[in-house]
């Protein structure tokens, strides 16, 4: 840890430099260090001393936001960014999981910053640290989303499909009447888009039925357009094509 001086003038300078380093460090760590060190500086100016506990804590905080620590973090972040740029599969998975969590309301800051970085052509946005991203990515819900995102689509544009009864209450209306069937599967649809919206449900992927990938469907003989998950689609019954 950083050694704090016993000299009043030097100690004040060390605290002021620690606050400046914390501002340069940024993020939650930098903000916390800046706030605490600023409080200690005010206490020190008033009392001309710091307690043993304050000195120990100040020394620890100053070490956390030191220029050397900042340089190491920047190097690690740069290596992580290069790793991600070279891994298109991981980019797809991170995008899918980030969009899912933006909808779910968890890991919001990490998810939002990941999307900003992935969408930035010049990579101007700041990529969250690898540890934060992996925490968001490595859990049972994220695994289900990744399974759906990385699997090959079971259906393609132009195919005719019907909806399973499970689609009721969880499809997304794009245009037209919301009541799109009288009985489960009595409508015939043409697939007009694959991956029509981000995955918003963590469903177990099934090889024959698929996962939570969305397809945009146009109902035959109607202007009705809906987004339905892969797992809620099925082949059209022959009687409906007569």
PyMOL commands that set and color helices and strands:
alter all, ss='L'
color gray80, all
select helices_A, chain A and resi 8-25+27-47+52-64+67-85+88-104+108-119+130-137+140-150+165-167+230-232+238-241
alter helices_A, ss='H'
color red, helices_A
select strands_A, chain A and resi 160-163+172-175+189-194+214-219+225-229+233-234
alter strands_A, ss='S'
color yellow, strands_A
deselect
rebuild
show_as cartoon
